[in-house]
Amino acid sequence: MLADKNIVLGVTGGISVYKMCTVVRLLKKAGAHVRVVMTQSATEFVTPLTFSTLSEEEVIVSLWPKDKHSSTDLGVKHIDLGLWAHAMLVAPATANTIAHLAHGYAEDIISSTVLALRCPLIVAPAMDVDMWENDATQQNVSILKGRGIFIIPPESGELASGLVGAGRLPEPDTIVDYVDDVLEKTPCDLSGKKILVTAGPTHEPIDPVRFIGNRSSGKMGFALATAASLRGADVTLISGPVSLGTPKNVKRIDVETAEQMHNAVLDHFEKTDILIMAAAVADYTPVEVAEHKIKKLGSHAHGISVELRSTSDILHIVAEKKSKQIVVGFALETTNELEHAKQKLEKKNLDMIVLNSTNDKGAAFGTETNVVTIIQKDGTATKLPKKPKFDVAMEILNYLLKLK
Ligand SMILES: Cc1cc2nc3c(=O)[nH]c(=O)nc-3n(C[C@H](O)[C@H](O)[C@H](O)COP(=O)(O)O)c2cc1C
């Protein structure tokens, strides 16, 4: 995959910078074009001259032109690199740079290029075990993962500090294999396609402070949006209330209720090529929403009842409006899973349905992994092994591409 690919390598100031010299050699040997950018701290460990010699390109350390009076050297290097790259690798990634990337700082060449990037970003954290296990670092890494950034997990073992634990930068060939793998996983095979994804739960208000909701975390839908965007699609994500960051290059519309989700889907459906309904939309909503908070009655009083009515069936309505669009539904079942999902596929005129069952370990709500069965129009059902939700999303897109 690396032959003729443009790779931007961001090197930050960690003790393992020396390993990146071999990484550059391996990338070049595989036929990639490599441009190295370094933080000022990284130059304390290995000089730009070494990377320049190995990459056969000028190394960029500063955002600023060398000659402040020359317009020829003034080019916006970070934007140019962002457009040029097929993938960017930040390795080793210090705790400091990871924090900057997580919070969108753009004060050096690496963080600025990352913000301007249109291709997959791979980050290889490397640091002392306590820095790695620190809550701040872990939260920052979670933010990056949530945006669809690939994280190469640090290895465990003896560290430069003499301590033993997780935090070691993997060996150069592991890093290069990982980059190769990401390029293979993210072909631009959805470019030109408009994909609409729904994700998360809906909240149906009872009064100004209470609602009826469900346990959907939105992770599956967000993984689908991330994966489709990395494969070149123009993605719009309609999300119920979740606490997840917006994936890179994805247009996000936040909604709360089933009715708002319904309206947002209908607003976008006509211009959509593929609709993936991964949201857990409420089937019922309160008939009346109290204007003020419902007061607690005396402790000996009887309970209260909330009358519910059906919400509109988005998939059914959309199926009736369908022309060229491919529509994929999700089904979460607890009993007779396959049979119920097949019925839903047929009744709602879907092109494919993805079934998850609460009976599978590591599947459905809130988990990082999922176990799904993909059911196609002809009734073929394929159960995939347990995988991270991002990998499940990639598989779903592979199946989708086979539909004509
Ligand atoms: C000898 C030495 C080794 C260091 N190794 C690491 C490291 O492996 N990982 C890390 O996160 N920080 C490491 N640091 C700290 C970073 O260099 C420091 O946080 C710096 O501000 C990072 O800047 P940068 O992210 O802009 O490259 C090291 C510092 C020193 C002095």
PDBQT file of the ligand as one rigid body, heavy atoms in Angstrom, charges set to zero:
ROOT
HETATM    1  C1  LIG A 501      15.517  13.253  28.134  1.00  0.00    +0.000 C 
HETATM    2  C2  LIG A 501      14.061  13.528  27.941  1.00  0.00    +0.000 A 
HETATM    3  C3  LIG A 501      13.261  12.540  27.429  1.00  0.00    +0.000 A 
HETATM    4  C4  LIG A 501      11.907  12.766  27.251  1.00  0.00    +0.000 A 
HETATM    5  N1  LIG A 501      11.126  11.753  26.744  1.00  0.00    +0.000 NA
HETATM    6  C5  LIG A 501       9.799  11.940  26.605  1.00  0.00    +0.000 A 
HETATM    7  C6  LIG A 501       8.976  10.896  26.109  1.00  0.00    +0.000 A 
HETATM    8  O1  LIG A 501       9.432   9.811  25.762  1.00  0.00    +0.000 OA
HETATM    9  N2  LIG A 501       7.645  11.140  26.002  1.00  0.00    +0.000 N 
HETATM   10  C7  LIG A 501       7.086  12.325  26.366  1.00  0.00    +0.000 A 
HETATM   11  O2  LIG A 501       5.868  12.468  26.267  1.00  0.00    +0.000 OA
HETATM   12  N3  LIG A 501       7.850  13.335  26.820  1.00  0.00    +0.000 NA
HETATM   13  C8  LIG A 501       9.185  13.186  26.935  1.00  0.00    +0.000 A 
HETATM   14  N4  LIG A 501       9.966  14.210  27.404  1.00  0.00    +0.000 N 
HETATM   15  C9  LIG A 501       9.335  15.499  27.698  1.00  0.00    +0.000 C 
HETATM   16  C10 LIG A 501       9.066  16.285  26.419  1.00  0.00    +0.000 C 
HETATM   17  O3  LIG A 501      10.270  16.460  25.679  1.00  0.00    +0.000 OA
HETATM   18  C11 LIG A 501       8.452  17.630  26.748  1.00  0.00    +0.000 C 
HETATM   19  O4  LIG A 501       7.162  17.419  27.314  1.00  0.00    +0.000 OA
HETATM   20  C12 LIG A 501       8.338  18.554  25.576  1.00  0.00    +0.000 C 
HETATM   21  O5  LIG A 501       7.675  19.740  25.978  1.00  0.00    +0.000 OA
HETATM   22  C13 LIG A 501       7.596  17.925  24.424  1.00  0.00    +0.000 C 
HETATM   23  O6  LIG A 501       7.477  18.857  23.381  1.00  0.00    +0.000 OA
HETATM   24  P1  LIG A 501       6.809  18.511  22.003  1.00  0.00    +0.000 P 
HETATM   25  O7  LIG A 501       5.541  17.780  22.298  1.00  0.00    +0.000 OA
HETATM   26  O8  LIG A 501       6.546  19.852  21.384  1.00  0.00    +0.000 OA
HETATM   27  O9  LIG A 501       7.769  17.721  21.209  1.00  0.00    +0.000 OA
HETATM   28  C14 LIG A 501      11.349  14.010  27.570  1.00  0.00    +0.000 A 
HETATM   29  C15 LIG A 501      12.161  15.018  28.058  1.00  0.00    +0.000 A 
HETATM   30  C16 LIG A 501      13.497  14.774  28.258  1.00  0.00    +0.000 A 
HETATM   31  C17 LIG A 501      14.355  15.887  28.793  1.00  0.00    +0.000 C 
ENDROOT
TORSDOF 0
